[in-house]
């Protein structure tokens, strides 16, 4: 209802409150947890050795590399893209990125320290209950602030997605199919889309007991179908709809095959799906280039056709020429 009635203004308001919670309340909570845990030495000595070692075996190494691959991928979600496109120029966008980089690093450190501190204070607590258990141990005033903050975080994330999705559904889909609809009809369609998608989202969420598994499940299909064509589109890589469709199909096939091999739609499914999507996209594109279906400039095509051996040979020749001219 909040997203339905509030629109973009409501999204902005909860985003501001979320920011205040993230960068005021959480650092305070982190400081309290760090103090209760007894400081750095006590935390390090209390943490199980398995929590401080990454490469225990082949499976943990593969998982670590898969998570590293996932975390360095650029964000492709609709709300994130919507915010990028709202920038008035490149300079403002780059300034926003620079600020975001610093704040993200600060926030990551806060989360890490808070997590290790809570693990020290409650060594036997279940992971998904750790933060809530710690909040419950605080003073009533701070509990109220943190609960309100958690609700703001959830609402901010949910209404950002719903707002972006309703705009896509009404303006980019229905408006293209029925171009004669007016603004009131478009707004009505956006509100209907908000209600329908919110209901579907609730049904999907109820199927999962852990939020992290739900996030991985969604990303396993989001990144495998969107990431490759989305990124190449922003890089002005020109192809056709066939390459896009092949990329989506191959990405989904890769995700499903990995699911049957691993047993769940997890991080391995995401990585295999993205690689499958890239393979399908470039395979379909260059096959069409060779068949003459897609026409590209001859000079660019020749650059693409240049083999690694030719590039190395040219680089070595240039190096020798420079050394000869310098008298060495």
MOZI-V847644 format. One record per residue. RES is the residue in one small letter. PSI is psi as a letter, one per 20 degrees, with the letter a starting at -180 (999 if undefined). Layout:
BEGIN
res: <RES/RES>
psi: <PSI/PSI>
END
This chain:
BEGIN
res: <x/x/x/x/x/x/x/x/x/x/x/x/x/x/x/x/x/x/x/x/x/x/x/x/x/x/x/x/x/x/x/x/x/x/x/x/x/x/x/x/x/x/x/x/x/x/x/x/x/x/x/x/x/x/x/x/x/x/x/x/x/x/x/x/x/x/x/x/x/x/x/x/x/x/x/x/x/x/x/x/x/x/x/x/x/x/x/x/x/x/x/x/x/x/x/x/x/x/x/x/x/x/x/x/x/x/x/x/x/x/x/x/x/x/x/x/x/x/x/x/x/x/x/x/x/x/x/x/x/x/x/x/x/x/x/x/x/x/x/x/x/x/x/x/x/x/x/x/x/x/x/x/x/x/x/x/x/x/x/x/x/x/x/x/x/x/x/x/x/x/x/x/x/x/x/x/x/x/x/x/x/x/x/x/x/x/x/x/x/x/x/x/x/x/x/x/x/x/x/x/x/x/x/x/x/x/x/x/x/x/x/x/x/x/x/x/x/x/x/x/x/x/x/x/x/x/x/x/x/x/x/x/x/x/x/x/x/x/x/x/x/x/x/x/x/x/x/x/x/x/x/x/x/x/x/x/x/x/x/x/x/x/x/x/x/x/x/x/x/x/x/x/x/x/x/x/x/x/x/x/x/x/x/x/x/x/x/x/x/x/x/x/x/x/x/x/x/x/x/x/x/x/x/x/x/x/x/x/x/x/x/x/x/x/x/x/x/x/x/x/x/x/x/x/x/x/x/x>
psi: <h/g/h/g/h/h/b/h/g/h/g/g/g/h/g/g/h/g/g/h/g/g/j/g/g/g/h/g/h/g/g/g/g/g/g/h/i/j/a/g/g/h/g/g/h/h/p/q/h/h/i/j/p/g/m/g/a/g/g/h/g/g/g/g/h/g/h/g/g/g/h/i/p/q/p/j/q/g/h/g/h/g/h/g/i/i/p/h/r/h/g/h/g/h/g/g/g/g/g/h/g/g/h/g/g/g/h/g/g/g/g/g/g/g/g/h/g/h/h/g/g/m/h/j/q/p/g/i/i/g/g/h/g/g/h/h/i/r/q/h/g/h/g/g/g/h/g/h/g/h/h/g/g/g/g/g/g/g/h/g/g/h/g/g/h/h/g/g/g/g/g/i/f/g/h/h/g/m/i/i/q/a/h/g/h/g/g/g/g/h/h/g/h/g/g/g/h/g/g/g/g/g/g/g/h/i/i/p/i/p/h/g/h/g/g/g/g/g/h/h/h/g/h/h/h/h/g/g/h/g/g/h/g/h/j/k/o/p/b/a/h/g/g/g/g/h/g/g/g/h/g/g/g/g/g/g/g/h/g/h/g/h/i/r/n/b/h/g/h/g/g/h/g/g/g/h/g/g/g/g/g/h/g/h/g/h/g/h/g/h/i/j/g/p/p/r/q/g/g/g/g/h/h/h/i/p/r/h/g/h/g/g/g/g/g/g/g/g/g/g/g/g/h/g/h/i/j/999>
END
